[in-house]
Amino acid sequence: MTKNTYTDISLSETRELLRSHTDAALIDVRESWEFEEFNEGGINIPLAEIREKRDLLASYQTIVVICTNGVRSKVAAMDYCRIPEWSSKRILHVKGGIIEAE
């Protein structure tokens, strides 16, 4: 079995991808209060909850993970790549996170 790996993507590429792909989900792994303060949309699943809320993402073929600066989202992307049932999913990580937009 081959191991799934994530691919870095820019914030502008993320926005374009989400507009053009209905099977893609943006997962914001920041805390709820951070998401409420400012977000790019998508689903807010704090990093500490990503394993228990995986079922929310089962129907998506492409999963894009984002956070403030790319640290937490990279951890989440690596974790998602370890799920054997998700080996065919495309896992993307927003390099630089939301602050790339500033």
C-alpha positions as CSV (number, residue, x, y, z in Angstrom):
1,M,0.0,0.0,0.0
2,T,1.3,3.4,-0.9
3,K,1.3,6.2,1.7
4,N,-0.8,9.2,0.9
5,T,1.0,12.6,1.0
6,Y,-0.2,16.1,1.1
7,T,0.6,18.9,-1.3
8,D,1.2,22.5,-0.4
9,I,-1.2,25.0,-2.1
10,S,-1.4,28.8,-1.9
11,L,-4.4,30.7,-0.5
12,S,-5.3,32.1,-4.0
13,E,-5.1,28.5,-5.4
14,T,-7.3,27.3,-2.6
15,R,-10.0,29.9,-3.4
16,E,-9.9,28.9,-7.1
17,L,-10.1,25.2,-6.3
18,L,-13.1,25.6,-4.0
19,R,-14.9,27.6,-6.6
20,S,-14.4,25.0,-9.3
21,H,-14.6,21.7,-7.4
22,T,-17.8,20.6,-5.6
23,D,-16.0,17.6,-4.1
24,A,-13.5,19.7,-2.2
25,A,-13.8,20.8,1.5
26,L,-11.9,23.5,3.3
27,I,-11.1,22.5,6.9
28,D,-10.1,25.3,9.2
29,V,-8.3,23.7,12.2
30,R,-8.1,26.8,14.3
31,E,-10.0,27.2,17.6
32,S,-13.7,28.2,17.2
33,W,-13.1,31.8,18.5
34,E,-10.4,32.3,15.9
35,F,-12.7,31.0,13.2
36,E,-15.4,33.4,14.4
37,E,-13.0,36.3,14.3
38,F,-12.0,35.8,10.7
39,N,-12.2,32.9,8.2
40,E,-12.1,31.8,4.6
41,G,-15.3,29.8,5.0
42,G,-15.3,26.0,5.1
43,I,-15.8,23.8,8.1
44,N,-14.3,24.6,11.5
45,I,-12.8,21.6,13.1
46,P,-10.2,22.5,15.8
47,L,-7.0,20.5,15.5
48,A,-7.8,18.7,18.8
49,E,-11.0,17.3,17.3
50,I,-9.9,16.3,13.8
51,R,-9.8,12.5,14.6
52,E,-13.2,12.4,16.2
53,K,-14.9,14.4,13.4
54,R,-13.4,12.6,10.4
55,D,-16.8,11.3,9.4
56,L,-17.9,14.8,8.5
57,L,-15.3,14.7,5.6
58,A,-16.0,11.2,4.3
59,S,-17.9,12.4,1.2
60,Y,-15.2,14.8,0.0
61,Q,-12.5,13.6,-2.4
62,T,-10.3,16.7,-1.9
63,I,-9.6,18.1,1.6
64,V,-7.9,21.4,2.0
65,V,-6.6,22.2,5.5
66,I,-5.9,25.8,6.7
67,C,-5.0,27.6,9.9
68,T,-3.4,30.9,10.9
69,N,0.1,30.4,9.6
70,G,0.3,26.8,8.4
71,V,1.6,25.0,11.5
72,R,-1.6,23.4,12.8
73,S,-2.9,22.7,9.3
74,K,0.3,20.9,8.4
75,V,-0.1,18.6,11.5
76,A,-3.7,18.0,10.4
77,A,-2.7,17.3,6.8
78,M,-0.1,14.7,7.9
79,D,-2.7,13.1,10.2
80,Y,-5.3,12.9,7.4
81,C,-2.6,11.2,5.1
82,R,-2.3,8.4,7.7
83,I,-5.9,7.2,7.3
84,P,-5.7,4.1,5.2
85,E,-9.3,4.5,3.9
86,W,-8.4,8.0,2.6
87,S,-5.5,6.8,0.5
88,S,-7.3,7.9,-2.7
89,K,-8.3,11.4,-1.3
90,R,-6.3,14.4,-2.3
91,I,-5.0,16.2,0.8
92,L,-3.9,19.8,0.4
93,H,-2.3,22.1,2.9
94,V,-2.5,26.0,2.6
95,K,1.1,27.0,3.0
96,G,1.4,30.2,5.0
97,G,-2.2,29.9,6.2
98,I,-4.7,32.7,6.5
99,I,-2.0,35.3,7.2
100,E,-0.9,34.9,3.6
101,A,-4.0,37.0,2.7
102,E,-2.8,40.0,4.7
